[in-house]
Each structure stands twice: as C-alpha cells, then as structure tokens.
Amino acid sequence: LEVSFRLPSTQTIKVDISGLEALYIRDLKKRLNGCGVGLPSSKMKFVYGSRVIQDRELIGDVCFKPGDVVFVVISLVASEEVSPKYDDFILSSLPKHLAVNVPTDTEIHITLRANMFGQGIFTDALIAVDSNVRSLNSGNMVRNLDNDLTLAENKGYKRWIEDHQLRGKVYLLQVEGDLDMKLDNIRYNVDGVNTGYCKGDEDSWQRYTNRLPVPCNVIVSSFFDPTPHVIRIYPHEPLQPNTQYAILLQNNVPVRPLEMPHYTIDFFSESTGDDKIIMFKTEKTK
C-alpha cells in the first residue's frame, strides 16, 4: 500500500506502508524523515481528508487507500518560534517603501509569495466577506462619525453587525512625514513593543494617523490561484499632491500552508505577528 506525502516544498514522496498497520503515526513521521525529508518530526502535521491525523493513532486505523495524498505541514508554535512576519512574504510593492515624487494616479499593489516554511498569507482574509462594498471597515470608524450610518456609508464605510464577518486588513492612510522616524516605537509587533500581546490589534491603523483611512477598493488574488498573490488598492479619488501616505497590512492575518484544501484553515493558528507599513510621498503640484 503506497501513500504519497506532499511536503511544504511541494515535493511528493511515496512511502510503502504495507505491514505497518500496528505502528503509530508518530512512527510513520520518523520513517518519512528516513527518506531524507529533513523536517522535525515533532513539528510535522499530517493532514488527510478533512482532519489532522494525531500522533497517537494507529496507521491501520486511519484507513489509507492506494494513491491517497497526505499533506505534510509544519506547525509553528508561538512559544517556540518567531511569529510570521510580513517581510517573509512580500516580494515587491508599488510604490516602493519611502518612494518620493509618486504620481497622484499611481498604481498601488503588493506582491506576496510563500515563506521558507511553504506557508502563505491567507489572502481571502485580507478583505471582508462582501468585497463589493466600498472600503469595508470596523464599527469603531462609524462611531467616529457619531454613529451616523448614512454619513458613514456615503463615505464608503459600513458597520459590522455580524461577528463572523471578516474585517478589512489592508488600509491606505494619510500620515505625517515624520512617521518613519517613530515607526519602531509604535508599530504593532509581537517581537517588539507588543511582546506577549497575542490577541492582535484590530484597530492598529490608529497608531499611525488621526485621520480616517483613505476610501479604497481592495482586491486580492484568491488564495487558490497560483502564487505569487497580488493585493491591489484602488483609491476612490486621486491622491493628494505633496502628501505622505502609508499602505498598512494589518497584523493577525491567518497564515497557512500552500496547496492545502480550504477546509484546513481551522487547523492552523499561525497569523501575522506584525503590521507592515509601506510609506511613500506623492509629487508636488505641477
């Protein structure tokens, strides 16, 4: 009975498990490492069908079938590993960080790739469930407008009324020119000023500006598209000239192994542990 194991690197290794029915899954992990996988057995997770196979299960009880594929993923435990950071995933951005003389009608996009563990940003979580609503943001932003829902919706915002809805995680902010000098002291970072603060900061955009975020449409390539993934930001109006802006990718966005079935998102608790800020300044009025 031969079973295929898909590694985070997308390499596939076939293992004959005939006669191993009385051994445990933890033994199978060791056997897989004997094939030169080079992954720590203690951090491996086997995802098969719609669940994670536990180490204490017998191989014979799993009921593998010929030709089945088992996804091998690495579990990053917050207490043992550094939380995933955006710099591990960002391939490029337009504009580049600290770019100047940027046209007011510039394209704005960020390209993401997998990190060294074969994990990717769960891009579907970067925007809200209803991506057709303009600039979806939190109820706190509506409260900034004295709970005037009509005014909020006219400005492109929407109150969240259902807990299961995802909040937007990508913002375009108008900021002061000295933000880059004080950024390390205020930026959300679980390995920096927010050490041990594990719940994230869902309104962290307020750390960087006292203005409401610039109304934008945010579109991301689906997690299920081939990588790299692209985040595209479309402001509703041209940017202001001679003005400092910051693209914010917010903390606490789920990270999960690539090429995994969508239902496995519940099995992985890793999420981005920092805010990523990309600053740029637009050109002066001609």
C-alpha positions in Angstrom: 0.0 0.0 0.0 1.7 3.1 -1.2 0.8 6.6 0.1 2.0 9.9 -1.3 3.2 12.6 1.1 3.1 16.2 -0.2 5.8 18.3 1.5 5.7 22.1 2.1 8.2 22.4 -0.7 5.5 20.8 -3.0 7.8 17.8 -3.4 6.0 14.5 -3.2 7.4 11.4 -1.6 5.8 8.0 -1.8 6.0 5.6 1.1 5.0 1.9 1.2 3.1 1.4 4.5 2.3 -2.2 3.9 2.8 -4.2 7.2 2.9 -1.0 9.3 -0.7 -1.1 10.5 0.3 -1.8 14.1 2.6 1.2 14.3 1.6 4.7 15.3 1.5 7.9 13.2 4.5 9.2 15.1 6.5 6.2 13.9 5.4 7.0 10.3 6.8 10.5 10.7 10.1 9.1 11.7 10.1 6.7 8.7 9.3 9.7 6.5 12.3 11.5 7.8 14.3 8.5 7.0 13.5 9.2 3.4 15.5 12.4 3.6 12.7 14.8 4.3 14.7 16.8 6.8 11.7 18.2 8.7 11.4 17.9 12.5 9.1 15.1 13.4 7.8 17.0 16.5 6.5 19.8 14.3 5.1 17.8 11.5 1.3 17.6 11.0 -0.3 15.1 8.6 -3.5 16.4 7.0 -5.6 13.7 5.4 -9.1 14.1 4.2 -10.7 16.8 6.3 -8.7 16.4 9.5 -5.2 16.4 11.1 -4.1 12.8 12.0 -2.9 12.6 15.6 0.4 11.0 16.6 -1.2 8.5 18.9 -3.4 7.0 16.1 -2.5 3.6 14.7 -1.6 3.6 11.0 -4.1 0.8 10.4 -7.0 2.8 12.0 -6.5 5.7 9.5 -7.7 3.6 6.6 -5.4 4.9 4.0 -6.3 4.0 0.4 -3.9 3.4 -2.5 -3.0 6.6 -4.2 -4.1 8.8 -1.4 -2.2 12.1 -0.8 -1.3 13.2 2.8 -0.3 16.9 3.1 2.7 17.4 5.4 2.8 20.8 7.1 5.0 22.4 9.7 3.2 23.6 12.8 4.8 26.9 14.1 4.1 27.2 17.8 4.2 30.8 19.1 6.0 29.8 22.2 8.8 28.1 20.2 9.0 30.1 17.0 9.0 33.7 15.9 5.6 34.6 14.7 5.4 35.0 10.9 6.3 38.5 9.7 5.2 40.2 6.5 8.8 40.7 5.4 8.9 36.9 4.9 6.1 37.1 2.4 6.5 40.4 0.5 8.1 40.1 -2.9 7.6 43.6 -4.1 5.5 46.7 -3.8 4.5 49.7 -5.9 5.2 52.3 -4.8 8.4 51.1 -3.0 8.9 52.0 0.6 10.0 55.6 1.1 9.4 56.4 -2.6 9.1 60.1 -3.4 7.5 62.1 -6.3 5.0 59.3 -6.8 2.2 60.3 -9.3 -1.1 61.0 -7.7 -2.7 58.4 -10.0 -0.1 55.7 -9.3 -0.9 52.1 -9.3 -0.8 50.6 -5.8 -0.1 46.9 -5.4 1.8 44.4 -3.3 3.0 41.0 -4.4 3.2 38.2 -1.9 5.0 34.8 -2.0 5.3 31.8 0.2 7.8 31.9 3.1 10.6 29.4 3.8 8.1 27.0 5.5 5.9 26.8 2.4 3.3 28.9 4.1 1.3 31.7 2.5 -0.8 34.6 3.7 -4.4 33.6 3.6 -5.2 36.4 1.2 -9.0 35.9 1.4 -8.8 37.2 5.0 -7.2 40.5 3.9 -10.6 41.8 2.7 -14.1 41.5 4.1 -16.6 38.8 3.0 -18.5 41.3 0.9 -15.7 42.6 -1.3 -18.2 44.6 -3.4 -18.9 47.0 -0.6 -16.7 50.0 -0.8 -13.9 50.2 1.9 -15.3 47.9 4.5 -14.1 48.9 8.0 -15.0 48.4 11.6 -17.8 49.8 13.7 -15.3 52.0 15.5 -14.9 54.0 12.4 -18.7 54.5 12.2 -18.7 55.7 15.8 -16.1 58.3 14.8 -18.9 59.7 12.7 -21.3 59.9 15.6 -23.0 56.7 14.6 -24.4 58.4 11.5 -24.7 55.3 9.3 -25.9 57.3 6.3 -22.9 59.6 6.5 -20.6 56.6 7.1 -22.0 54.7 4.0 -21.7 57.9 1.9 -18.0 58.0 2.9 -17.6 54.3 2.0 -17.7 52.7 5.4 -20.0 50.0 6.8 -20.8 49.0 10.3 -20.1 45.4 11.2 -23.2 43.8 12.6 -22.3 40.1 12.4 -19.4 38.7 14.4 -18.4 36.1 11.8 -17.7 38.8 9.1 -14.1 39.4 8.4 -12.7 42.9 9.0 -10.6 44.6 6.3 -6.9 44.2 6.9 -5.5 46.4 4.2 -5.6 50.2 4.6 -4.3 53.3 2.8 -3.5 56.0 5.3 -2.6 59.7 5.0 0.2 60.2 7.6 2.6 62.8 8.8 6.1 63.0 7.2 7.9 62.0 10.4 6.1 58.6 10.8 9.2 56.7 9.6 11.3 58.1 12.4 9.0 57.0 15.2 7.6 53.9 13.5 9.6 51.3 15.5 8.2 52.7 18.7 4.5 52.5 17.7 4.3 49.7 15.1 2.4 46.6 16.2 5.0 43.8 16.5 4.7 40.8 18.8 8.5 40.6 18.9 8.8 44.4 19.6 6.7 46.8 21.6 3.9 44.3 21.8 5.8 41.3 23.2 3.4 38.8 24.7 0.3 40.6 23.4 -1.1 37.7 21.5 -4.6 38.8 20.5 -3.6 41.3 17.9 -4.8 44.9 17.5 -7.7 45.1 15.1 -7.7 48.9 15.0 -3.9 49.3 14.8 -4.3 51.8 11.9 -5.0 54.4 14.6 -1.4 54.1 15.8 -0.2 55.8 12.6 -2.7 58.6 11.9 -5.5 60.6 13.4 -7.4 60.6 10.1 -9.9 58.1 8.8 -8.3 55.7 6.2 -8.5 56.8 2.6 -11.6 55.2 1.0 -10.4 52.5 -1.3 -11.4 49.3 -3.0 -9.0 46.4 -2.1 -8.8 43.4 -4.4 -6.6 40.4 -3.8 -5.9 37.4 -6.0 -7.6 34.4 -4.4 -5.6 32.1 -2.1 -6.4 29.3 -4.5 -4.8 31.0 -7.5 -1.2 30.1 -8.3 1.3 32.1 -6.3 2.5 34.8 -6.1 -0.6 36.6 -4.9 -1.2 40.3 -5.5 -3.0 42.9 -3.4 -4.3 45.8 -5.5 -5.6 49.0 -3.9 -7.8 51.4 -5.8 -8.4 54.8 -4.1 -11.8 56.2 -4.9 -10.2 59.6 -5.8 -6.8 60.6 -7.0 -4.3 61.0 -4.2 -3.4 64.5 -2.9 -0.2 66.1 -4.2 2.8 66.6 -1.9 1.3 64.3 0.7 2.7 61.4 2.7 0.8 58.1 2.6 1.3 54.7 4.1 0.0 51.3 3.0 -0.9 49.2 6.0 -1.0 45.4 6.0 -2.5 44.7 9.4 -1.5 42.1 12.0 -3.3 38.9 12.9 -4.0 37.7 9.3 -4.0 33.8 9.1 -1.1 32.0 7.6 -1.4 28.5 6.3 0.4 26.0 4.1 0.0 26.4 0.4 -1.7 23.9 -1.8 -3.9 22.8 1.1 -7.7 22.2 0.9 -9.6 25.3 2.0 -11.3 23.5 4.9 -7.9 23.0 6.7 -7.7 26.7 7.7 -9.2 25.8 11.1 -6.3 23.5 11.9 -3.6 26.2 11.8 -3.5 29.0 14.3 -0.5 30.9 13.0 -1.1 34.5 12.0 1.0 37.5 11.1 2.6 39.0 14.2 3.2 42.5 13.0 1.9 45.4 11.0 3.7 46.2 7.7 4.0 49.8 6.7 5.0 50.9 3.2 5.4 54.7 3.1 5.5 57.0 0.0 5.1 60.7 -0.9 3.3 62.0 -3.9 4.7 64.5 -6.3 4.2 68.3 -5.9 1.6 70.1 -7.8 2.9 70.8 -11.3 
